[in-house]
Amino acid sequence: MTDTRRRVKLYALNADRQWDDRGTGHVSSSYVDRLKGISLLVRAESDGSLLLESKIQPDTAYQKQQDTLIVWSEGDNFDLALSFQEKLGCDEIWEKICQVQGKDPSVEITQDIVEESEDERFDDMSDSAPPVELPPCELNRLEQISDLISNCLTTPMRKEKLAAAIENEGYIRKLINLFHMCEDLESTERLYHLYDIFKNIFLLNKNALFETMFSDDLIFDVVGCLEFDPSSPTPKRHREYLKQQAKFREAIPIKNAELLAKIHQTFRVQYIQDVVLPTPSVFEENMLSTLSSFIFFNKVEIVSLVQEDEKFLTELFTMLTDLNTPDSKRRDLVLFLKEFCNYSQNLQPQAKESFYKTLTSLGILPALEITLAMEDQKTKTASIDILTYIVEYSPSVVREYTLQQASNTDEVGSLMIKKIFCKSFPLRLIFT
């Protein structure tokens, strides 16, 4: 059986700040004579070719994120990431990196990160600069805390020191305790300060802080803090929406607890980014890049977890094509599949090809024949969206299927062909 412990996906951040998939392989660490040092090596799973050969530099800042991700910058503006299939493999490589740099493996970042434009100015100051001293986390100190955090956003070094202090002192949980007190006391002015505090904590752009804020026991409280926007005449009702209106329907019971938790977390974090947080300025957009990466890797992981669960997908397609399945159930199945396809748009071409091959082998097109014929508008619309994804990415599959269906019937064409013509699909992609 193939050892999956060191199985990784290699990503590189492109000029548009999007992660490109550079391939899947197995990672190891060994001494490379040419580079004169211990290096990270990734060999392709398909043919054993070398995808990555990167010397572990003593002064490079490596970050460990979400238990299965290691991110670092190599050269000017060239960010790399290793996404591990298993936490154990990530821990092993992280220990090797920390060993080379002489760091404790319990840290989540091996070096202080300083913006390139500040390198010369702060090169000798970063380690010697005093840490940020946070005020005692008390109700009457909230305005002082808010001012301190806001002032620290002005320089990269102060941001780093502030983020470290917040993490090391467990400050987010202390602030949440104050939030509970302020809400119970209906202390509007203090709630306004907490809104500013948490809005600016997001702008620190730190994955370790995101992981704390997005944990199951804190995420709704963080959303609650962001309901009290001083510029709004009344508090927002985001928690009510997330808890009562935005119900996740399990079309099929999801037995993988990790997958279910990841789906819930991703929906909530996406909602925070799209709805809860104020629209960022051009300057602030760059300060939220880690939040976008957090969502991106969550979606990639969800697609991978679902795609690897053959039993789950087989059960889904069996129910989807079973004529005895109630229409309401079939609608939920199609809506889940549509969201699954939507997440797949984060995949790179090679991974997308594998994804659509999996769906095709399980019978996605015959299933769509059934759902396109249903009267329910939501089911029909979602089915058309799924078909659109397939047509746009893998037109040859749809072309072969529709031509085969047409040759097997005396009618003008199958239902799918009719739907394609009715919905103005890019026919040149299918029939050329």
N, C-alpha and C positions, 0 to 999 in steps of 0.2 A: 504493500500500500504506500502511495506517495506521501512523504512527510509534508504536511501543510503548515507546520509551525513557522517556517521561514518563508512561506509564500507571500508575495507582496505585489502590489501594483505601484508602478513608478509614475509620478506626475511631475510636470514642469509648468510653471506659471508663465503664460504667454503675455504679449504686449498689451492685450485687452484685459489683463488681470483675470483671465479664466484659466482653469487648470486643464492642461492637455494630458491625455493618457499616453504614456510612452511605452506601455507594455506590461505584461504580467510575467513574473519570474520568481526566482528564489534568491534570497540575499544571504551573503556571508561576509565575514570580516577576516582579512589576512594581510600579511606584509607584502607589499608590492615593490620590487626592487626599483622599477622605473620611477616610481613616485617617492621612494625612500621613506616609507611610513606605512602604518596600519591603514587600510582602506576598506571602504564599503564596495562590495561587488554584487551586481545583480545580473544573473544570467537568465535569458529568456526561457520560458517554459516550453515554447514550441520547438526551438532548434538549438538551444544552448548558447546562442550568441550573446555577447556582452552588451547589456543595456546601460550599465552604469559602472564606472570605475572612479571612485571619489575618495581622495585621501582625507582622513579625519584630521582637520587642521586644529592646532591647539587653541586658536583664538576665534574659531567660528561658533556662532550661537546656534545650537541645536535645540529645538523645542519638541517636547513630547506632548501630544494632544489626544484627548478622547481615548486613551489607553492603547490604541492601535495605530497611531499616526506619529511619524517623526518628520519635522519640517526644518529646513535650513536654507540659507542663501549661499550660493557658490559664485564667486565673481561678482561683477556689477549687475545688479537687477536680474539675477537668474536664480529664482527660487525653485527648490526641489522638495518633493514629499514622497515618503514611503508609507503606503497604506497596507498594514499587515492583516492577514486573514485571522491570525490568532494573537491574543494578548501576550502569551508566553514568548512568542518569537520577537515581538516588539520589545519586551522587557530584556531579552538576551542581548539584542543589538544595542539597546539604550545603555546597558551596563558596560558594553565594550566601548562605546563613545565616551562615557563618563570616566572609564578607566584610563583612556588615552589622554583625556583632558585633566585628569586628577580631580574629578568632581564626585560628589556623593550621588549615587543613582536615585535617591529620593527626590532630587530636584526635578522640575519640569522644564527648566531652561538652563543651559550650561554657561551662558555668558550674558552680560548686560548688552542689550541691543541699543545702538546709537544710530540715529539717522545719518546717512552719508554726508549731507551738507554740514553736519555738526561734528564730523570726525576729528578734524584738526583742532577745533576749539576745545572739545571735551575729551580728547584721547587720553590725556594724563589726569583728567579730573574725575572721570566716572567712578573709579573704585574708591577714590579718596573723598568724594563728595559726601556730605552727611546724609543719612537717611531722612525721609520725610517723617516728621513726628505728627501722628494723628491725634486730634483732641480726644479726650474721654468721650465715649459714645453715650451722650446724655441728651435729654430733651432740650435743655436750655443751651446746648452747644450746636444745634443743627445748623443755624445760620453760619456759624464759624466754620463748621465742617464743609458746608456748601461752598463758601468763599475759598477755602484752602484747595479743594479739589478743582474748582474752576481755574484758579491761578496756576496750578500745576500743569495744566494742559498746554501752556505756552511754549515749553521746551521739551525735547525728547528725553533728556536726562531726568527731569523732574517727573515726567510721566512714568518712566521706568521705576523710579524710587517710590512713587505713590502706589503704583500697582503692586509692587512687592510688599509694601506696608499693609495694604488692604488685605492681600492674600495671607500674609504671615500672621496677622492679628485676628483673622476670622471676622473681619469688620463688616462684611455683608450681612452675616447672620445677626450681628449686633444691631445693625441698622434696621433690619426687618423686625426685630423685637420692638424697636422704637416706633416703627410704622403701626404695629398692632395697638400700641398705647395711644398714638395720635388719632387713629381711626376711632378707637373706643371713646376718646375724649372729644372727638369732632373738632380737633385743633387744626383748622384750615390753614393757618399761616405756616405751621410746622410741616403739614403735608405738602405745601408748595415747595418748601426747602428740600424735602425728600425727593420730590419729582426732579428738581434740578440736580440733586446728588446722583441719582441713578441714571439720569440722562447722560451725565458727564462720565460716569463709570463705564458706560457703553463706549464712549469715545476714547477710553484708554486702550481699546482694541486688543484686549488680552484674553486668550483662549482659556486660561486657568480661571479667570473671573467669570467667563461665560459658563463654564462647566458648573461652577457653584450656583450661579443665578438660574440656570436652566435645569437644575436637579428637581426631581419630582416634588420634594417638600418645600421648595422655595419659589418655583416659577410663577405661581399664581400671586404670591405676595409681591414679587417684583413687578408683575403686570399691574397690581393694585397701586403701587407707588406711582406708576406712570399714568394713572387715571386722573391725578390731581394737577393738571396743567394750569399754571397761573394765568395763562392767556385765555382759558376757556371759562365761560360763566358758570358752568356746572360740571361736576366730575363726569368722566366717561364711564361706560359700563362694560369694559372689556372682559372682566372676569365673568360677569353674567353671561356674556355671549359664549365664551370658551367653555364654561361649565354646563350651561343649560341649552343653548341653541346649537352649538357646533358639536353635534353628537357623531362619533365615529361608529359607523355600522360595520360590524364584522360580517361580511357576506358569507365567509366561511370562518369558523372559529380558528383563531391564530394561536397555535400551541407554543410557538417560539416566543418566550417572554421577552427576549432581547429585541426581536423584531417588532413586537407590539409596542414596547416602550419607545423604540426609536421612531416609530410612526407618529405616536402621540407627541413626542418631543419636537419632531421636525415641523409638524403642523403648527404647534404653539409658537415656536421660534420664528417661523415664516410669518405668522400673524404679527408678532412683535415687530419684525423688520418692516412689513408692508403697511401696517395699520397703527400700531401703538406708538412707535417712535416718531417724533416729528420729522418732516421731510428734511433731509440733511442738505446743508449747503455744499457747494462744490468742494470746499476745503474739508468738510466733515465726511464726505463720501469716502475719501481715502482713509479716514480714521475708522471706518467700519468694515474694512476689507476682511478682517478676521471673522466677523459675523457672517459675511457672505460665504467664506470658505467653510465655516462650521456647517451651514445649511447644505452646501454643495456636497461635502463628504458624507453627511447624513443620508442624503438622497441616493448617492452612489452605493452606500452600504445597504440601504433598504432594497434597492434593485438586486444587488448581489445576493442578499439573504433570501429573497423570494425566489429568484431564479435557481438557486441551489437546492431549494426545497421541492424536489420532484413530486413528492406525495401531495403537497399542498396544491401545486399547479394542476396536477392530474385531476384531483378532486374538483377544483374550480371549473375546469373545462368539461368534466363529466356532468356537473350540475348545470352548466350553461347550455349544453346541448340536449339535456334530458327533457323530453316533451312534457313530463309530469312536473317539472319545476314551476312553481307559481310565478306569475308575471312580476310580482313585487320582489321576489327573491332574485329573479333573473336581472331585474333592473339594478339591484344592489351589486350583483356580480359584475355587470358591465361598467358601472360607475367606478368600482374598485380597479378594474382592469384599465380603464381610461386614465386613472390617476397614476397607476403603475407605468403606463406608457409615457405619461407626462414626465415622470421622474427620469425615465430612460433618456430624455433629451440631454441630460447632464453627462451621458456617457460619450466617449470618443468613438470614432468610426469602427474600430476593430471590436470594441465591446458591444456597440450597437448591433453590429452584424450578428454576433453571437446571441444577443438578446432576441432579435427577430427570428433567427433560426429556431430558437427554443420555442417561441410562440407558434411558429409555423408547424413545427413537428407535432405540437400538441393539438393542432386543428383550429387555429384562430380564424381562418377564413370561412370554413363551414359553420363555425359558431356565429360569425357575423351575418351569414345568410339568414339565420334564424332570428337574430335580434333586430336586424334591419326590417324584418317583416312585421314586427310588433307595432301595436297601435300607440303604446305609451311614448309620448314625445321625448321624455328624458332619456329613455332607453335608446330610442332611434338616434337622437342627437349625439349621445355618447358613442354609439356604434360608428357613426359617420366620422367622429373625431379620431377614433382608433384606426379606422380604415385610412384616414388622411395621413396619420403618422406612418403607416406601412407603405402607402403609395409614395410618399415623399422620400422615404429612405430606402425602400426595397421594391421598386416598381416592377422588377422582373418577376418577383414572386406572385404579385397580383395579376400580371399579364398572363402568366402561365395558367393560373387558376381560372381566370375568366374565360380564356380561350378553350380550356378543357371543358368548362361548364357549358359553353356555347355549343361545342361539338356534341355534347351529350343530350341536347334538348332540341325539340322541333320548334320551340318558340323563338322569338326574336333574340332572346338572350336570357341569362339568369337574372335573378333579382339584383344581384350585386352589380352586374353590368348596367342595369337600368338605374340603380342608385348613383353609380358613377356619372352617367350622362346627366341625370337630373341635378346633381349637386356641383356641376362645373369643376370636376376634378381635373388636374393637369394631365389630360389624355395623352399628350405627346410623350410624357414620361412612361406611360403604360404600354402604348401601342407602337413605339418607335424603337 
